[in-house]
Amino acid sequence: AGAFSISASLMCMIFALGTVSGAHFNPAVTVAVVASRRGKCSPQEGAKYIVVQLAAGILAARTYCLLTGDTFTSLKPTDSDWGQVFVAELIFTAVLAFIVLSVATVQSSLSEYFGLAIGLCVTVGGCAIGGISGGSLNPAVS
């Protein structure tokens, strides 16, 4: 349920804000979009997005702490070592970036479906590596 609720909220945010900001919510994906040189995001604009994404991740963590009274220790499950976490997150973040580049930055994007494709990619990643790394797929969240 956790992976689906996160990906469903991401999908809704993509549909709601895709035309406003290009739905830049993830620094790794922003770096991929800038590196693709497809004209969807300049390096200067990408740097601004990344600063805001990191600040938003910090504010979200603070909000969680204020609401629950808890503190963050680690998103990593205790059964995994950091090498496993790194490899799992690297692979599935690369898959996410590939999906974004394939559906949202091409000449003729399928704008009705790209939010769904990206959201489902996050669902798959969360289900596949959630037990290894927490399934973040987002350096601003991690």
C-alpha positions as CSV (number, residue, x, y, z in Angstrom):
1,A,0.0,0.0,0.0
2,G,2.9,2.4,0.8
3,A,4.4,2.2,-2.7
4,F,1.1,2.7,-4.4
5,S,0.0,5.6,-2.2
6,I,3.3,7.4,-2.9
7,S,3.2,6.7,-6.6
8,A,-0.5,7.7,-6.8
9,S,0.2,11.0,-5.2
10,L,3.2,11.6,-7.5
11,M,1.1,10.8,-10.5
12,C,-1.5,13.3,-9.4
13,M,1.2,15.9,-8.8
14,I,2.6,15.2,-12.3
15,F,-0.8,15.7,-13.9
16,A,-1.5,18.9,-11.8
17,L,1.9,20.6,-12.1
18,G,3.5,19.1,-15.3
19,T,2.5,22.1,-17.4
20,V,3.7,24.5,-14.7
21,S,7.1,23.3,-13.8
22,G,7.6,20.2,-15.9
23,A,6.9,18.3,-12.7
24,H,10.4,18.5,-11.5
25,F,10.1,16.8,-8.1
26,N,13.3,14.6,-8.1
27,P,16.9,15.9,-8.4
28,A,18.1,12.7,-10.1
29,V,15.4,13.0,-12.8
30,T,16.1,16.8,-13.2
31,V,19.8,16.0,-13.8
32,A,18.8,13.4,-16.4
33,V,16.5,15.9,-18.1
34,V,19.2,18.5,-18.2
35,A,21.8,16.0,-19.4
36,S,19.6,14.8,-22.2
37,R,19.9,18.2,-23.9
38,R,16.4,18.0,-25.3
39,G,15.7,21.6,-24.5
40,K,13.2,20.8,-21.7
41,C,15.3,22.3,-18.9
42,S,18.4,24.5,-19.0
43,P,21.3,23.8,-16.6
44,Q,20.5,27.1,-14.8
45,E,16.9,26.2,-14.4
46,G,17.8,22.7,-13.4
47,A,20.1,24.0,-10.6
48,K,17.2,26.1,-9.3
49,Y,14.9,23.1,-9.3
50,I,17.4,21.0,-7.4
51,V,17.9,23.6,-4.7
52,V,14.1,23.8,-4.2
53,Q,13.8,20.0,-4.3
54,L,16.4,19.6,-1.6
55,A,14.8,22.3,0.5
56,A,11.4,20.7,0.1
57,G,12.8,17.4,1.2
58,I,14.2,19.0,4.3
59,L,10.9,20.8,5.0
60,A,8.9,17.6,4.5
61,A,11.1,15.8,7.0
62,R,10.7,18.6,9.5
63,T,7.0,18.6,9.0
64,Y,6.9,14.8,9.7
65,C,8.9,15.3,12.9
66,L,6.6,18.1,14.0
67,L,3.4,16.1,13.3
68,T,4.5,12.8,14.8
69,G,7.0,13.8,17.4
70,D,9.4,11.2,15.9
71,T,12.8,11.7,14.4
72,F,14.3,10.1,11.3
73,T,17.0,7.6,11.9
74,S,17.2,5.9,8.5
75,L,14.9,4.9,5.6
76,K,17.1,1.9,5.1
77,P,15.7,-1.4,6.4
78,T,17.9,-2.9,9.1
79,D,18.5,-6.1,7.1
80,S,20.3,-4.4,4.3
81,D,23.8,-3.0,4.1
82,W,24.7,0.3,2.5
83,G,26.2,-1.4,-0.6
84,Q,22.9,-3.1,-1.3
85,V,21.0,0.1,-0.8
86,F,23.2,2.0,-3.1
87,V,23.0,-0.5,-5.9
88,A,19.2,-0.9,-5.6
89,E,18.5,2.9,-5.5
90,L,21.0,3.5,-8.4
91,I,19.3,0.9,-10.6
92,F,15.7,1.9,-10.0
93,T,16.4,5.7,-10.0
94,A,18.1,5.1,-13.4
95,V,15.0,3.2,-14.6
96,L,12.8,6.1,-13.3
97,A,14.9,8.7,-15.2
98,F,14.8,6.5,-18.3
99,I,11.0,6.4,-18.1
100,V,10.7,10.1,-17.7
101,L,13.1,10.8,-20.6
102,S,11.2,8.3,-22.7
103,V,7.7,9.6,-22.1
104,A,7.9,13.2,-21.1
105,T,10.9,14.7,-23.0
106,V,10.4,13.3,-26.5
107,Q,9.1,15.4,-29.4
108,S,5.6,13.8,-29.4
109,S,5.0,13.0,-25.7
110,L,1.9,11.1,-24.7
111,S,0.9,13.8,-22.3
112,E,-2.3,11.9,-21.3
113,Y,-0.3,9.0,-20.1
114,F,3.2,10.1,-19.0
115,G,2.0,10.7,-15.4
116,L,0.6,7.2,-15.3
117,A,3.8,5.6,-16.7
118,I,6.0,7.5,-14.2
119,G,3.7,6.7,-11.3
120,L,3.6,3.0,-12.2
121,C,7.4,3.0,-12.5
122,V,7.6,4.3,-8.9
123,T,5.2,1.6,-7.8
124,V,7.3,-1.1,-9.3
125,G,10.5,0.4,-7.8
126,G,8.9,0.7,-4.4
127,C,7.7,-2.9,-4.5
128,A,10.9,-4.3,-5.9
129,I,13.4,-2.6,-3.6
130,G,11.3,-1.4,-0.7
131,G,12.6,-4.2,1.5
132,I,16.2,-3.4,0.6
133,S,16.4,0.4,0.6
134,G,13.0,1.7,1.5
135,G,12.4,2.3,-2.3
136,S,12.9,6.1,-2.2
137,L,14.1,6.6,-5.8
138,N,14.6,10.3,-4.9
139,P,17.8,11.7,-3.4
140,A,15.9,14.6,-1.9
141,V,13.8,12.2,0.1
142,S,16.7,10.0,1.1
